[in-house]
Amino acid sequence: MSNIILQLQNLNVEFPVFEGILQREVSHVHAVNNVSVDIIGGKTIGIVGESGSGKSTLGKTIINVLRLTAPDVRINGDIILYPDTENEINVLKLNRSQVKSYRSDVQMIFQDPYSSLNPRMLVGDIIKEPLDINTTLPVSEKKERVSWLLEKVGLNQEQANRFPHEFSGGQRQRIAIARSLATNPKVIIADEPVSALDVSIQAQVINLMMDLQEEFNLTILFIAHDLSVVKHISTEIAVMYLGQVVEHGDTESVFSNPQHDYTKTLLQSIPHSDPKGREERKEQRLKLERFSM
């Protein structure tokens, strides 16, 4: 178990569906269905699939914020964090006070850099907030760490005194990355962190995350639907379809020799700069749509 940092065991997530004046439960949506995955420390695992496949729900369940946004959600199974060789934390069994220490080890980068940063707070305060909540460091040390984190993500100390609206989308995502690193986390969940950015900026942010992972030995769950981005950053890939992980393996194997029909269709739908293959690509897109029906 020494190289496994996070373990998902038979994880299920259901959202009840209510109807009528009395709001009686008439059905449910099975967003995550019996997912079991071992995540190796210091690696990047790409979670891929179409919209609605359960990728983001899986990430929010791991970070343990889903019950705050959907109080009626039903979650069962186990999410086990191994912060070191001697301890293990079963996330779903933590009470409110115990969750605080878990959040220091597992942080999240959200998809939209425009809505994930508080527009009323200075950038320095945004990055410092996790330190205020999770540490007892003196103010001077917090200020030094904020400046250090800004430099790590390619910004400077003077920019700590600005508001988020004064930055571009790429710069805001750098700020979000700095915030996620504030508490020295072991695992970072990146929920489509570059999908809202221009293509030229996407490469910069991806390369920054790869450099930071190597420097800090981070474990990253990279959730995305862009397979070319996932191939570039990931060492492993888990393919999700209708809430299930239908294929999981190292990146090279999944791309060169996919085993599941859905994975094959997903890979064949990647756009290519070949006008002659237009009809073939159209056929593959139709196949992918039939999988979703």
Buried (B, 14 or more C-beta within 10 A) or exposed (E): EEEBBBBBBEBBBBBBEEEEEEEEEEEEBBBBBEBEBBBBBBBBBBBBBBEBBBBBBBBBBBBBBBBEEBEEBEBEBBBBBBBEEEEEBEBBEBEEEEEEEBBBBBBBBBBBBBEBBEEEBBBBBBBBBBBEEBBEBEEEEBBEBBBEBBEBBBBEBEBBEBBBEEBEBBBBBBBBBBBBBBBEBBBBBBBBBBBBBEEEBBBBBBEBBBEBBEEBEBBBBBBBBBBEBBBBBBBBBBBBBBBBBBBBBBBEEBBEEBEBEBBBBBBBBEEEEEEEEEEEBEEBBEBBEEEEE
